[in-house]
Amino acid sequence: MDSASLYSQLREQFSYLTEDQFDNNEFFKYKGHWYDVAEFMRVDNNSPFHKKWDGYSSDSYFSGIVIKYGFDGNVIVGTYFS
């Protein structure tokens, strides 16, 4: 996929973002779906994820996605179930 079509795909999916917001946000693909890092909740000390993860986004009451920033700038992604 070339960068122009990827840009178009992401702009369509995240059309609610202004151009400035879009340019400043970070996106990643996990299991075939694009995510915006800004949509994740920051993990605090009261969270069950606080020792290993930096953020989470719930898919349902019982499941969701967790993320951790790597030292190299990459995002490590996982799935949680409770």
PDB file of N, CA, C and O in Angstrom:
ATOM      1  N   MET A   1       0.850  -1.162   0.000  1.00  0.00           N
ATOM      2  CA  MET A   1       0.000   0.000   0.000  1.00  0.00           C
ATOM      3  C   MET A   1       0.902   1.234   0.000  1.00  0.00           C
ATOM      4  O   MET A   1       1.808   1.342   0.827  1.00  0.00           O
ATOM      5  N   ASP A   2       0.657   2.162  -0.924  1.00  0.00           N
ATOM      6  CA  ASP A   2       1.480   3.367  -0.950  1.00  0.00           C
ATOM      7  C   ASP A   2       1.005   4.378   0.090  1.00  0.00           C
ATOM      8  O   ASP A   2      -0.102   4.268   0.618  1.00  0.00           O
ATOM      9  N   SER A   3       1.846   5.351   0.375  1.00  0.00           N
ATOM     10  CA  SER A   3       1.549   6.291   1.460  1.00  0.00           C
ATOM     11  C   SER A   3       0.331   7.154   1.159  1.00  0.00           C
ATOM     12  O   SER A   3      -0.365   7.563   2.088  1.00  0.00           O
ATOM     13  N   ALA A   4       0.050   7.446  -0.110  1.00  0.00           N
ATOM     14  CA  ALA A   4      -1.118   8.263  -0.469  1.00  0.00           C
ATOM     15  C   ALA A   4      -2.414   7.522  -0.160  1.00  0.00           C
ATOM     16  O   ALA A   4      -3.350   8.118   0.372  1.00  0.00           O
ATOM     17  N   SER A   5      -2.482   6.229  -0.486  1.00  0.00           N
ATOM     18  CA  SER A   5      -3.705   5.476  -0.205  1.00  0.00           C
ATOM     19  C   SER A   5      -3.853   5.196   1.287  1.00  0.00           C
ATOM     20  O   SER A   5      -4.974   5.148   1.795  1.00  0.00           O
ATOM     21  N   LEU A   6      -2.734   5.008   1.999  1.00  0.00           N
ATOM     22  CA  LEU A   6      -2.797   4.831   3.444  1.00  0.00           C
ATOM     23  C   LEU A   6      -3.307   6.113   4.096  1.00  0.00           C
ATOM     24  O   LEU A   6      -4.150   6.061   4.992  1.00  0.00           O
ATOM     25  N   TYR A   7      -2.801   7.261   3.651  1.00  0.00           N
ATOM     26  CA  TYR A   7      -3.269   8.548   4.170  1.00  0.00           C
ATOM     27  C   TYR A   7      -4.769   8.690   3.930  1.00  0.00           C
ATOM     28  O   TYR A   7      -5.500   9.089   4.837  1.00  0.00           O
ATOM     29  N   SER A   8      -5.234   8.376   2.738  1.00  0.00           N
ATOM     30  CA  SER A   8      -6.664   8.481   2.414  1.00  0.00           C
ATOM     31  C   SER A   8      -7.496   7.558   3.282  1.00  0.00           C
ATOM     32  O   SER A   8      -8.563   7.951   3.755  1.00  0.00           O
ATOM     33  N   GLN A   9      -7.026   6.337   3.500  1.00  0.00           N
ATOM     34  CA  GLN A   9      -7.740   5.367   4.335  1.00  0.00           C
ATOM     35  C   GLN A   9      -7.839   5.874   5.780  1.00  0.00           C
ATOM     36  O   GLN A   9      -8.904   5.811   6.394  1.00  0.00           O
ATOM     37  N   LEU A  10      -6.736   6.368   6.306  1.00  0.00           N
ATOM     38  CA  LEU A  10      -6.745   6.872   7.680  1.00  0.00           C
ATOM     39  C   LEU A  10      -7.578   8.139   7.804  1.00  0.00           C
ATOM     40  O   LEU A  10      -8.293   8.303   8.793  1.00  0.00           O
ATOM     41  N   ARG A  11      -7.504   9.042   6.826  1.00  0.00           N
ATOM     42  CA  ARG A  11      -8.304  10.272   6.869  1.00  0.00           C
ATOM     43  C   ARG A  11      -9.790   9.935   6.851  1.00  0.00           C
ATOM     44  O   ARG A  11     -10.584  10.592   7.524  1.00  0.00           O
ATOM     45  N   GLU A  12     -10.168   8.917   6.085  1.00  0.00           N
ATOM     46  CA  GLU A  12     -11.571   8.513   6.026  1.00  0.00           C
ATOM     47  C   GLU A  12     -12.024   7.934   7.365  1.00  0.00           C
ATOM     48  O   GLU A  12     -13.101   8.275   7.853  1.00  0.00           O
ATOM     49  N   GLN A  13     -11.225   7.075   7.954  1.00  0.00           N
ATOM     50  CA  GLN A  13     -11.604   6.451   9.221  1.00  0.00           C
ATOM     51  C   GLN A  13     -11.622   7.467  10.362  1.00  0.00           C
ATOM     52  O   GLN A  13     -12.476   7.391  11.245  1.00  0.00           O
ATOM     53  N   PHE A  14     -10.698   8.405  10.347  1.00  0.00           N
ATOM     54  CA  PHE A  14     -10.596   9.398  11.424  1.00  0.00           C
ATOM     55  C   PHE A  14     -11.003  10.782  10.916  1.00  0.00           C
ATOM     56  O   PHE A  14     -10.338  11.778  11.198  1.00  0.00           O
ATOM     57  N   SER A  15     -12.089  10.826  10.175  1.00  0.00           N
ATOM     58  CA  SER A  15     -12.544  12.077   9.549  1.00  0.00           C
ATOM     59  C   SER A  15     -12.980  13.126  10.561  1.00  0.00           C
ATOM     60  O   SER A  15     -13.049  14.305  10.213  1.00  0.00           O
ATOM     61  N   TYR A  16     -13.274  12.747  11.787  1.00  0.00           N
ATOM     62  CA  TYR A  16     -13.692  13.691  12.818  1.00  0.00           C
ATOM     63  C   TYR A  16     -12.538  14.538  13.341  1.00  0.00           C
ATOM     64  O   TYR A  16     -12.766  15.535  14.026  1.00  0.00           O
ATOM     65  N   LEU A  17     -11.300  14.152  13.024  1.00  0.00           N
ATOM     66  CA  LEU A  17     -10.133  14.921  13.469  1.00  0.00           C
ATOM     67  C   LEU A  17      -9.889  16.087  12.520  1.00  0.00           C
ATOM     68  O   LEU A  17     -10.047  15.955  11.307  1.00  0.00           O
ATOM     69  N   THR A  18      -9.500  17.236  13.085  1.00  0.00           N
ATOM     70  CA  THR A  18      -9.081  18.338  12.231  1.00  0.00           C
ATOM     71  C   THR A  18      -7.755  17.959  11.580  1.00  0.00           C
ATOM     72  O   THR A  18      -7.120  16.982  11.977  1.00  0.00           O
ATOM     73  N   GLU A  19      -7.346  18.722  10.594  1.00  0.00           N
ATOM     74  CA  GLU A  19      -6.078  18.427   9.915  1.00  0.00           C
ATOM     75  C   GLU A  19      -4.904  18.514  10.893  1.00  0.00           C
ATOM     76  O   GLU A  19      -4.001  17.678  10.847  1.00  0.00           O
ATOM     77  N   ASP A  20      -4.907  19.511  11.773  1.00  0.00           N
ATOM     78  CA  ASP A  20      -3.837  19.632  12.771  1.00  0.00           C
ATOM     79  C   ASP A  20      -3.834  18.447  13.734  1.00  0.00           C
ATOM     80  O   ASP A  20      -2.774  17.905  14.048  1.00  0.00           O
ATOM     81  N   GLN A  21      -5.016  18.043  14.205  1.00  0.00           N
ATOM     82  CA  GLN A  21      -5.098  16.892  15.111  1.00  0.00           C
ATOM     83  C   GLN A  21      -4.591  15.638  14.411  1.00  0.00           C
ATOM     84  O   GLN A  21      -3.823  14.865  14.985  1.00  0.00           O
ATOM     85  N   PHE A  22      -5.019  15.442  13.182  1.00  0.00           N
ATOM     86  CA  PHE A  22      -4.604  14.264  12.421  1.00  0.00           C
ATOM     87  C   PHE A  22      -3.090  14.218  12.261  1.00  0.00           C
ATOM     88  O   PHE A  22      -2.470  13.166  12.417  1.00  0.00           O
ATOM     89  N   ASP A  23      -2.502  15.367  11.950  1.00  0.00           N
ATOM     90  CA  ASP A  23      -1.051  15.426  11.737  1.00  0.00           C
ATOM     91  C   ASP A  23      -0.262  15.180  13.015  1.00  0.00           C
ATOM     92  O   ASP A  23       0.880  14.725  12.954  1.00  0.00           O
ATOM     93  N   ASN A  24      -0.849  15.473  14.170  1.00  0.00           N
ATOM     94  CA  ASN A  24      -0.138  15.341  15.447  1.00  0.00           C
ATOM     95  C   ASN A  24      -0.427  14.040  16.188  1.00  0.00           C
ATOM     96  O   ASN A  24       0.246  13.736  17.173  1.00  0.00           O
ATOM     97  N   ASN A  25      -1.406  13.272  15.741  1.00  0.00           N
ATOM     98  CA  ASN A  25      -1.747  12.021  16.423  1.00  0.00           C
ATOM     99  C   ASN A  25      -0.922  10.867  15.880  1.00  0.00           C
ATOM    100  O   ASN A  25      -0.378  10.928  14.777  1.00  0.00           O
ATOM    101  N   GLU A  26      -0.845   9.809  16.688  1.00  0.00           N
ATOM    102  CA  GLU A  26      -0.126   8.596  16.302  1.00  0.00           C
ATOM    103  C   GLU A  26      -1.143   7.488  16.056  1.00  0.00           C
ATOM    104  O   GLU A  26      -2.085   7.321  16.831  1.00  0.00           O
ATOM    105  N   PHE A  27      -0.954   6.740  14.990  1.00  0.00           N
ATOM    106  CA  PHE A  27      -1.851   5.649  14.629  1.00  0.00           C
ATOM    107  C   PHE A  27      -1.044   4.359  14.543  1.00  0.00           C
ATOM    108  O   PHE A  27       0.144   4.362  14.219  1.00  0.00           O
ATOM    109  N   PHE A  28      -1.726   3.258  14.842  1.00  0.00           N
ATOM    110  CA  PHE A  28      -1.099   1.953  14.673  1.00  0.00           C
ATOM    111  C   PHE A  28      -2.169   0.954  14.265  1.00  0.00           C
ATOM    112  O   PHE A  28      -3.358   1.141  14.524  1.00  0.00           O
ATOM    113  N   LYS A  29      -1.710  -0.114  13.617  1.00  0.00           N
ATOM    114  CA  LYS A  29      -2.614  -1.156  13.147  1.00  0.00           C
ATOM    115  C   LYS A  29      -2.413  -2.394  13.996  1.00  0.00           C
ATOM    116  O   LYS A  29      -1.284  -2.835  14.212  1.00  0.00           O
ATOM    117  N   TYR A  30      -3.520  -2.957  14.480  1.00  0.00           N
ATOM    118  CA  TYR A  30      -3.479  -4.166  15.302  1.00  0.00           C
ATOM    119  C   TYR A  30      -4.624  -5.067  14.889  1.00  0.00           C
ATOM    120  O   TYR A  30      -5.787  -4.664  14.920  1.00  0.00           O
ATOM    121  N   LYS A  31      -4.297  -6.267  14.508  1.00  0.00           N
ATOM    122  CA  LYS A  31      -5.284  -7.258  14.068  1.00  0.00           C
ATOM    123  C   LYS A  31      -6.213  -6.696  12.993  1.00  0.00           C
ATOM    124  O   LYS A  31      -7.426  -6.900  13.029  1.00  0.00           O
ATOM    125  N   GLY A  32      -5.614  -5.984  12.033  1.00  0.00           N
ATOM    126  CA  GLY A  32      -6.358  -5.489  10.878  1.00  0.00           C
ATOM    127  C   GLY A  32      -7.174  -4.224  11.115  1.00  0.00           C
ATOM    128  O   GLY A  32      -7.909  -3.798  10.224  1.00  0.00           O
ATOM    129  N   HIS A  33      -7.063  -3.615  12.288  1.00  0.00           N
ATOM    130  CA  HIS A  33      -7.836  -2.409  12.604  1.00  0.00           C
ATOM    131  C   HIS A  33      -6.889  -1.283  12.996  1.00  0.00           C
ATOM    132  O   HIS A  33      -5.928  -1.508  13.732  1.00  0.00           O
ATOM    133  N   TRP A  34      -7.153  -0.071  12.509  1.00  0.00           N
ATOM    134  CA  TRP A  34      -6.340   1.088  12.858  1.00  0.00           C
ATOM    135  C   TRP A  34      -6.836   1.725  14.142  1.00  0.00           C
ATOM    136  O   TRP A  34      -8.042   1.839  14.360  1.00  0.00           O
ATOM    137  N   TYR A  35      -5.909   2.138  14.989  1.00  0.00           N
ATOM    138  CA  TYR A  35      -6.219   2.787  16.265  1.00  0.00           C
ATOM    139  C   TYR A  35      -5.482   4.120  16.355  1.00  0.00           C
ATOM    140  O   TYR A  35      -4.397   4.288  15.798  1.00  0.00           O
ATOM    141  N   ASP A  36      -6.089   5.054  17.060  1.00  0.00           N
ATOM    142  CA  ASP A  36      -5.493   6.338  17.356  1.00  0.00           C
ATOM    143  C   ASP A  36      -5.050   6.304  18.817  1.00  0.00           C
ATOM    144  O   ASP A  36      -5.879   6.090  19.701  1.00  0.00           O
ATOM    145  N   VAL A  37      -3.778   6.508  19.085  1.00  0.00           N
ATOM    146  CA  VAL A  37      -3.257   6.448  20.445  1.00  0.00           C
ATOM    147  C   VAL A  37      -3.973   7.446  21.360  1.00  0.00           C
ATOM    148  O   VAL A  37      -4.127   7.190  22.554  1.00  0.00           O
ATOM    149  N   ALA A  38      -4.405   8.569  20.811  1.00  0.00           N
ATOM    150  CA  ALA A  38      -5.084   9.597  21.610  1.00  0.00           C
ATOM    151  C   ALA A  38      -6.426   9.119  22.170  1.00  0.00           C
ATOM    152  O   ALA A  38      -6.958   9.739  23.091  1.00  0.00           O
ATOM    153  N   GLU A  39      -6.977   8.040  21.638  1.00  0.00           N
ATOM    154  CA  GLU A  39      -8.260   7.514  22.111  1.00  0.00           C
ATOM    155  C   GLU A  39      -8.096   6.557  23.298  1.00  0.00           C
ATOM    156  O   GLU A  39      -9.089   6.063  23.833  1.00  0.00           O
ATOM    157  N   PHE A  40      -6.872   6.297  23.705  1.00  0.00           N
ATOM    158  CA  PHE A  40      -6.618   5.387  24.816  1.00  0.00           C
ATOM    159  C   PHE A  40      -6.593   6.167  26.125  1.00  0.00           C
ATOM    160  O   PHE A  40      -6.138   7.310  26.176  1.00  0.00           O
ATOM    161  N   MET A  41      -7.084   5.536  27.172  1.00  0.00           N
ATOM    162  CA  MET A  41      -7.053   6.122  28.503  1.00  0.00           C
ATOM    163  C   MET A  41      -5.695   5.839  29.133  1.00  0.00           C
ATOM    164  O   MET A  41      -5.176   4.728  29.025  1.00  0.00           O
ATOM    165  N   ARG A  42      -5.128   6.833  29.782  1.00  0.00           N
ATOM    166  CA  ARG A  42      -3.859   6.644  30.475  1.00  0.00           C
ATOM    167  C   ARG A  42      -4.091   5.761  31.702  1.00  0.00           C
ATOM    168  O   ARG A  42      -5.089   5.913  32.407  1.00  0.00           O
ATOM    169  N   VAL A  43      -3.180   4.858  31.941  1.00  0.00           N
ATOM    170  CA  VAL A  43      -3.278   3.961  33.090  1.00  0.00           C
ATOM    171  C   VAL A  43      -2.702   4.681  34.315  1.00  0.00           C
ATOM    172  O   VAL A  43      -1.597   5.222  34.264  1.00  0.00           O
ATOM    173  N   ASP A  44      -3.460   4.680  35.413  1.00  0.00           N
ATOM    174  CA  ASP A  44      -2.948   5.266  36.651  1.00  0.00           C
ATOM    175  C   ASP A  44      -2.648   4.155  37.663  1.00  0.00           C
ATOM    176  O   ASP A  44      -2.819   2.974  37.359  1.00  0.00           O
ATOM    177  N   ASN A  45      -2.211   4.528  38.842  1.00  0.00           N
ATOM    178  CA  ASN A  45      -1.788   3.540  39.849  1.00  0.00           C
ATOM    179  C   ASN A  45      -2.933   2.686  40.377  1.00  0.00           C
ATOM    180  O   ASN A  45      -2.679   1.632  40.961  1.00  0.00           O
ATOM    181  N   ASN A  46      -4.170   3.095  40.197  1.00  0.00           N
ATOM    182  CA  ASN A  46      -5.318   2.318  40.668  1.00  0.00           C
ATOM    183  C   ASN A  46      -5.800   1.286  39.651  1.00  0.00           C
ATOM    184  O   ASN A  46      -6.695   0.492  39.940  1.00  0.00           O
ATOM    185  N   SER A  47      -5.219   1.302  38.490  1.00  0.00           N
ATOM    186  CA  SER A  47      -5.628   0.390  37.426  1.00  0.00           C
ATOM    187  C   SER A  47      -4.950  -0.966  37.582  1.00  0.00           C
ATOM    188  O   SER A  47      -3.805  -1.038  38.028  1.00  0.00           O
ATOM    189  N   PRO A  48      -5.646  -2.044  37.218  1.00  0.00           N
ATOM    190  CA  PRO A  48      -5.000  -3.360  37.264  1.00  0.00           C
ATOM    191  C   PRO A  48      -3.878  -3.498  36.227  1.00  0.00           C
ATOM    192  O   PRO A  48      -3.102  -4.452  36.286  1.00  0.00           O
ATOM    193  N   PHE A  49      -3.786  -2.567  35.289  1.00  0.00           N
ATOM    194  CA  PHE A  49      -2.763  -2.625  34.233  1.00  0.00           C
ATOM    195  C   PHE A  49      -1.516  -1.812  34.564  1.00  0.00           C
ATOM    196  O   PHE A  49      -0.561  -1.840  33.787  1.00  0.00           O
ATOM    197  N   HIS A  50      -1.482  -1.091  35.679  1.00  0.00           N
ATOM    198  CA  HIS A  50      -0.464  -0.063  35.900  1.00  0.00           C
ATOM    199  C   HIS A  50       0.973  -0.564  35.945  1.00  0.00           C
ATOM    200  O   HIS A  50       1.883   0.231  35.713  1.00  0.00           O
ATOM    201  N   LYS A  51       1.219  -1.800  36.222  1.00  0.00           N
ATOM    202  CA  LYS A  51       2.604  -2.271  36.316  1.00  0.00           C
ATOM    203  C   LYS A  51       3.225  -2.603  34.961  1.00  0.00           C
ATOM    204  O   LYS A  51       4.449  -2.601  34.828  1.00  0.00           O
ATOM    205  N   LYS A  52       2.396  -2.887  33.955  1.00  0.00           N
ATOM    206  CA  LYS A  52       2.949  -3.328  32.678  1.00  0.00           C
ATOM    207  C   LYS A  52       2.517  -2.490  31.478  1.00  0.00           C
ATOM    208  O   LYS A  52       3.165  -2.556  30.433  1.00  0.00           O
ATOM    209  N   TRP A  53       1.454  -1.711  31.588  1.00  0.00           N
ATOM    210  CA  TRP A  53       0.885  -1.031  30.435  1.00  0.00           C
ATOM    211  C   TRP A  53       0.754   0.469  30.676  1.00  0.00           C
ATOM    212  O   TRP A  53       0.660   0.916  31.819  1.00  0.00           O
ATOM    213  N   ASP A  54       0.748   1.246  29.585  1.00  0.00           N
ATOM    214  CA  ASP A  54       0.638   2.704  29.667  1.00  0.00           C
ATOM    215  C   ASP A  54      -0.768   3.210  29.373  1.00  0.00           C
ATOM    216  O   ASP A  54      -1.135   4.293  29.828  1.00  0.00           O
ATOM    217  N   GLY A  55      -1.561   2.451  28.624  1.00  0.00           N
ATOM    218  CA  GLY A  55      -2.903   2.894  28.272  1.00  0.00           C
ATOM    219  C   GLY A  55      -3.791   1.738  27.894  1.00  0.00           C
ATOM    220  O   GLY A  55      -3.318   0.629  27.647  1.00  0.00           O
ATOM    221  N   TYR A  56      -5.120   2.009  27.848  1.00  0.00           N
ATOM    222  CA  TYR A  56      -6.074   0.975  27.454  1.00  0.00           C
ATOM    223  C   TYR A  56      -7.268   1.600  26.753  1.00  0.00           C
ATOM    224  O   TYR A  56      -7.563   2.783  26.924  1.00  0.00           O
ATOM    225  N   SER A  57      -7.940   0.790  25.970  1.00  0.00           N
ATOM    226  CA  SER A  57      -9.180   1.168  25.303  1.00  0.00           C
ATOM    227  C   SER A  57     -10.106  -0.037  25.369  1.00  0.00           C
ATOM    228  O   SER A  57      -9.756  -1.122  24.905  1.00  0.00           O
ATOM    229  N   SER A  58     -11.280   0.153  25.941  1.00  0.00           N
ATOM    230  CA  SER A  58     -12.219  -0.961  26.117  1.00  0.00           C
ATOM    231  C   SER A  58     -13.001  -1.236  24.843  1.00  0.00           C
ATOM    232  O   SER A  58     -13.486  -0.315  24.187  1.00  0.00           O
ATOM    233  N   ASP A  59     -13.118  -2.519  24.501  1.00  0.00           N
ATOM    234  CA  ASP A  59     -13.989  -2.955  23.409  1.00  0.00           C
ATOM    235  C   ASP A  59     -15.388  -3.240  23.951  1.00  0.00           C
ATOM    236  O   ASP A  59     -16.394  -2.989  23.287  1.00  0.00           O
ATOM    237  N   SER A  60     -15.425  -3.765  25.160  1.00  0.00           N
ATOM    238  CA  SER A  60     -16.676  -4.094  25.841  1.00  0.00           C
ATOM    239  C   SER A  60     -16.421  -3.960  27.337  1.00  0.00           C
ATOM    240  O   SER A  60     -15.344  -3.527  27.747  1.00  0.00           O
ATOM    241  N   TYR A  61     -17.384  -4.320  28.137  1.00  0.00           N
ATOM    242  CA  TYR A  61     -17.220  -4.262  29.586  1.00  0.00           C
ATOM    243  C   TYR A  61     -16.121  -5.212  30.062  1.00  0.00           C
ATOM    244  O   TYR A  61     -15.503  -4.984  31.101  1.00  0.00           O
ATOM    245  N   PHE A  62     -15.886  -6.271  29.301  1.00  0.00           N
ATOM    246  CA  PHE A  62     -14.973  -7.331  29.730  1.00  0.00           C
ATOM    247  C   PHE A  62     -13.675  -7.429  28.928  1.00  0.00           C
ATOM    248  O   PHE A  62     -12.820  -8.247  29.267  1.00  0.00           O
ATOM    249  N   SER A  63     -13.499  -6.631  27.886  1.00  0.00           N
ATOM    250  CA  SER A  63     -12.317  -6.796  27.045  1.00  0.00           C
ATOM    251  C   SER A  63     -11.885  -5.483  26.412  1.00  0.00           C
ATOM    252  O   SER A  63     -12.630  -4.503  26.389  1.00  0.00           O
ATOM    253  N   GLY A  64     -10.659  -5.493  25.900  1.00  0.00           N
ATOM    254  CA  GLY A  64     -10.148  -4.313  25.230  1.00  0.00           C
ATOM    255  C   GLY A  64      -8.707  -4.486  24.799  1.00  0.00           C
ATOM    256  O   GLY A  64      -8.173  -5.594  24.763  1.00  0.00           O
ATOM    257  N   ILE A  65      -8.089  -3.355  24.473  1.00  0.00           N
ATOM    258  CA  ILE A  65      -6.726  -3.307  23.974  1.00  0.00           C
ATOM    259  C   ILE A  65      -5.882  -2.532  24.989  1.00  0.00           C
ATOM    260  O   ILE A  65      -6.332  -1.524  25.534  1.00  0.00           O
ATOM    261  N   VAL A  66      -4.670  -3.000  25.238  1.00  0.00           N
ATOM    262  CA  VAL A  66      -3.716  -2.299  26.084  1.00  0.00           C
ATOM    263  C   VAL A  66      -2.485  -1.945  25.246  1.00  0.00           C
ATOM    264  O   VAL A  66      -2.131  -2.660  24.308  1.00  0.00           O
ATOM    265  N   ILE A  67      -1.836  -0.824  25.603  1.00  0.00           N
ATOM    266  CA  ILE A  67      -0.649  -0.404  24.865  1.00  0.00           C
ATOM    267  C   ILE A  67       0.466  -0.026  25.834  1.00  0.00           C
ATOM    268  O   ILE A  67       0.226   0.368  26.975  1.00  0.00           O
ATOM    269  N   LYS A  68       1.675  -0.160  25.343  1.00  0.00           N
ATOM    270  CA  LYS A  68       2.867   0.260  26.083  1.00  0.00           C
ATOM    271  C   LYS A  68       3.829   0.871  25.073  1.00  0.00           C
ATOM    272  O   LYS A  68       4.076   0.303  24.009  1.00  0.00           O
ATOM    273  N   TYR A  69       4.365   2.032  25.421  1.00  0.00           N
ATOM    274  CA  TYR A  69       5.361   2.652  24.560  1.00  0.00           C
ATOM    275  C   TYR A  69       6.710   1.996  24.784  1.00  0.00           C
ATOM    276  O   TYR A  69       7.158   1.847  25.921  1.00  0.00           O
ATOM    277  N   GLY A  70       7.350   1.606  23.698  1.00  0.00           N
ATOM    278  CA  GLY A  70       8.689   1.049  23.777  1.00  0.00           C
ATOM    279  C   GLY A  70       9.722   2.161  23.790  1.00  0.00           C
ATOM    280  O   GLY A  70       9.429   3.291  23.401  1.00  0.00           O
ATOM    281  N   PHE A  71      10.911   1.846  24.229  1.00  0.00           N
ATOM    282  CA  PHE A  71      11.992   2.833  24.275  1.00  0.00           C
ATOM    283  C   PHE A  71      12.370   3.331  22.889  1.00  0.00           C
ATOM    284  O   PHE A  71      12.900   4.434  22.749  1.00  0.00           O
ATOM    285  N   ASP A  72      12.101   2.528  21.860  1.00  0.00           N
ATOM    286  CA  ASP A  72      12.452   2.904  20.491  1.00  0.00           C
ATOM    287  C   ASP A  72      11.331   3.658  19.782  1.00  0.00           C
ATOM    288  O   ASP A  72      11.445   3.943  18.590  1.00  0.00           O
ATOM    289  N   GLY A  73      10.243   3.989  20.494  1.00  0.00           N
ATOM    290  CA  GLY A  73       9.135   4.721  19.891  1.00  0.00           C
ATOM    291  C   GLY A  73       8.025   3.838  19.352  1.00  0.00           C
ATOM    292  O   GLY A  73       6.968   4.335  18.965  1.00  0.00           O
ATOM    293  N   ASN A  74       8.253   2.540  19.323  1.00  0.00           N
ATOM    294  CA  ASN A  74       7.214   1.617  18.874  1.00  0.00           C
ATOM    295  C   ASN A  74       6.156   1.446  19.951  1.00  0.00           C
ATOM    296  O   ASN A  74       6.407   1.692  21.131  1.00  0.00           O
ATOM    297  N   VAL A  75       4.977   1.024  19.535  1.00  0.00           N
ATOM    298  CA  VAL A  75       3.888   0.752  20.462  1.00  0.00           C
ATOM    299  C   VAL A  75       3.715  -0.758  20.570  1.00  0.00           C
ATOM    300  O   VAL A  75       3.541  -1.439  19.560  1.00  0.00           O
ATOM    301  N   ILE A  76       3.764  -1.279  21.788  1.00  0.00           N
ATOM    302  CA  ILE A  76       3.517  -2.693  22.052  1.00  0.00           C
ATOM    303  C   ILE A  76       2.038  -2.822  22.388  1.00  0.00           C
ATOM    304  O   ILE A  76       1.520  -2.075  23.218  1.00  0.00           O
ATOM    305  N   VAL A  77       1.359  -3.762  21.750  1.00  0.00           N
ATOM    306  CA  VAL A  77      -0.099  -3.872  21.878  1.00  0.00           C
ATOM    307  C   VAL A  77      -0.478  -5.256  22.368  1.00  0.00           C
ATOM    308  O   VAL A  77       0.154  -6.251  22.011  1.00  0.00           O
ATOM    309  N   GLY A  78      -1.520  -5.309  23.192  1.00  0.00           N
ATOM    310  CA  GLY A  78      -2.046  -6.575  23.675  1.00  0.00           C
ATOM    311  C   GLY A  78      -3.551  -6.504  23.839  1.00  0.00           C
ATOM    312  O   GLY A  78      -4.149  -5.431  23.760  1.00  0.00           O
ATOM    313  N   THR A  79      -4.147  -7.644  24.066  1.00  0.00           N
ATOM    314  CA  THR A  79      -5.594  -7.748  24.305  1.00  0.00           C
ATOM    315  C   THR A  79      -5.809  -8.213  25.723  1.00  0.00           C
ATOM    316  O   THR A  79      -5.075  -9.067  26.220  1.00  0.00           O
ATOM    317  N   TYR A  80      -6.829  -7.648  26.392  1.00  0.00           N
ATOM    318  CA  TYR A  80      -7.138  -8.121  27.738  1.00  0.00           C
ATOM    319  C   TYR A  80      -8.584  -8.614  27.813  1.00  0.00           C
ATOM    320  O   TYR A  80      -9.460  -8.135  27.092  1.00  0.00           O
ATOM    321  N   PHE A  81      -8.807  -9.564  28.684  1.00  0.00           N
ATOM    322  CA  PHE A  81     -10.133 -10.114  28.990  1.00  0.00           C
ATOM    323  C   PHE A  81     -10.249 -10.204  30.504  1.00  0.00           C
ATOM    324  O   PHE A  81      -9.291 -10.573  31.184  1.00  0.00           O
ATOM    325  N   SER A  82     -11.408  -9.870  31.026  1.00  0.00           N
ATOM    326  CA  SER A  82     -11.575 -10.003  32.474  1.00  0.00           C
ATOM    327  C   SER A  82     -12.761 -10.882  32.799  1.00  0.00           C
ATOM    328  O   SER A  82     -13.058 -11.109  33.972  1.00  0.00           O
TER     329      SER A  82
END
